[in-house]
Amino acid sequence: MKSSVWHPNTQMKEWDSFDKITKGKGMWLIDSKGNKLLDGVGSMWCNVWGHSNPQLVKAINHQSKKLQHSSMFNLTNEPAEQLAEKLVKISPGMHKVFYSDNGSSAMEIAIKMALQYWKNIGEKKKTEIATLENGYHGDTFGAMSVGYVPEFFGKFKKQLFPTIQFPVPNKYRMPKGLTLTDHQNNCLEKIEKRFSKNNNIATFIMESGAQVAGGVIIYPKGFQKKISQLCKKYDVLFVLDEIATGFGRLGDMIQYEEQKSIPDIVAYGKMLTGGYLTMATTLASKKIYDSFSGEFNDWKHLFHGHTYTGNPIASAVANENLKMYQKNNLIKKIQITSKIFEQFYDKISDIGIVGDIRHKGMLMGIELVKNKQKKIPISPKKSINKIFFEEGKKNGIYLRTLGNIVMIVPPLAISESELELLLNRTITTIKNAKSKVI
Ligand SMILES: Cc1ncc(COP(=O)(O)O)c(C=O)c1O
């Protein structure tokens, strides 16, 4: 291969070359040969308004002419100040915003804030971290430790720090003979039993609303709320990751509001800049923030900072993005558009290799199995992703699967007709790929 690029999460030997995307227009990506692909994964789950949106491009240009970057070390800048104020306003219970440039870093910061909080208040015992099995919080070492997915991170297991993991109620793969309510209660009981046994747990860290990379596991009603209540009862800091699920992806602006579970710390990313520039944030409550306050020699301040922290251009485009959410009433629009998914449930389920479909808001996971009764995942020799990517391309859509799960994660502002097109083409793609995966 001529290219010098090493691609993410990719067996490079499988690929002779990669299509070069030269343009983006609305919901479509256009390659160097002029082929058009409907963006079925929102360019890795972050795109909101489609590509080359004039208002967002204007905000970037406007800010670039004034100030492209200036550090947050000893200084500040207007777009970052404005953005922080807006984020605090829309995030109940949150008080301050710490900037970073990707979701994994935002989660590293959340972990550091939560662990240091206990040190800051002089509590030495609270050092353990609790998480959910199958969670995903990014690819850096702290994020891998708290979001351990064995297939992804097994090779680094020895170097990861230990966490206490609790099971997640998964409606499709429940222990035999249990109802979903029993299953959920069992998971919650395990958490309470551990919390009540020993008060050394510093924090409970979980994705908000659903586990996305772990296979689109949408939490049953009340699950997240109950965990937040247990955290309060047993004095465990509650940390939420809304990087993939907030900002409308699951149908609400702030997912923890919908789940009635106010955290101590929350991370946002992906959709924050509409999918235009790289930026993430970690928000902390007043309780957390105040614990970091002291004399310089108390060494209570947060030792964390990135070169591009609070970048003015990224902040400016995020400000414009948030303005557009309000002006266009995007959350309401998502709630209406997302009903289109429901019209496709039966058509998708009827396909022989579809075991389960899971959907909330603008997120759908279609789980593919060899055998519907036994629920055995498909496991072809070639990567499932490559098979579906190539089949999708033939149908003019851009897909990236997660193992045996076809992910539909379109730009949030996709029109009803384009979403219908995407779903119809996904159905054709699954049907055409069927013989190649079983
Ligand atoms: C829930 C969640 N947290 C964190 C991350 C990591 O974000 P990033 O890829 O920007 O590092 C992701 C990425 O997919 C995610 O889904």
The ligand as a Gaussian input file, in Angstrom:
#p B3LYP/6-31G(d) Opt

LIG

0 1
 C      -19.000000       6.394000      25.624000
 C      -17.670000       6.801000      25.070000
 N      -16.774000       7.368000      25.885000
 C      -15.575000       7.774000      25.433000
 C      -15.227000       7.604000      24.104000
 C      -13.878000       8.031000      23.634000
 O      -13.928000       9.178000      22.863000
 P      -12.768000       9.530000      21.840000
 O      -12.840000       8.536000      20.735000
 O      -13.068000      10.922000      21.413000
 O      -11.477000       9.423000      22.592000
 C      -16.132000       7.028000      23.230000
 C      -15.797000       6.836000      21.814000
 O      -16.461000       6.177000      21.053000
 C      -17.389000       6.587000      23.724000
 O      -18.288000       5.990000      22.948000

